[in-house]
Amino acid sequence: MPVEPLPRFTTDRQHLPPAQRRRLTRSSSTLCPGLRTGLFRPGLRIKGLRVAPGI
């Protein structure tokens, strides 16, 4: 499944300072392969809720 950025995302990215744009590019290179395959590296998985008062 191809993942394409929405126009709003592209516009917002263009307004980021260069350092933040580089950081976003590095983060995206970690996340995007998982979006394509549905398989995420262990550090990106959502942990289950164990026990919390009131739940």
Secondary structure, 3 states (H helix, E strand, C coil): CCCCCCHHHHHHHHCCCHHHHHHHHHHHHHHHHHHHHCCCCHHHCCCCCCCCCCC
